Amino acid sequence: GCCALWADHLREAGFPVEVNDRRDLMAFKARLGVPSDLVSCHTAEVAGYVVEGHVPATAIIRLLETKESIKGLAVPRMPIGSPGMESGDPASWPVYEVTAFSPEGRKVFARYR
């Protein structure tokens, strides 16, 4: 479903993607430092960063270019209109945020519609 569509979104942006289904997904997320309130349906590792949920490829590219000192990016839950969650009329899609997180805190990294 949506996880495969998100992986396709990353492939289309030029990222190599390897999918690993895990039985210990919540423990894996915790080991990587994903805060429990930012959890979504899938987790990725990109160049040492954690990418949680339906983060757009453009946000990941920006992170790799800026090399911010953070743990990772997250789009919690599964917002309509995010990559892999496109359905219905795009004009009705809500704005959603990409959150940058680290042990030191959080900030809005980007907003999308």
ABEGO torsion letter per residue (X at the ends): XAAAAAAAAAAAAGBBBBBBBBAAAAAAAAAAGBBAAABBABBBBBGGBBBBEBBBAAAAAAAAAAGBBBAEBBBBEBBBGBBGABBEBAAABBBBBBBBBBAAEBBBABBBX
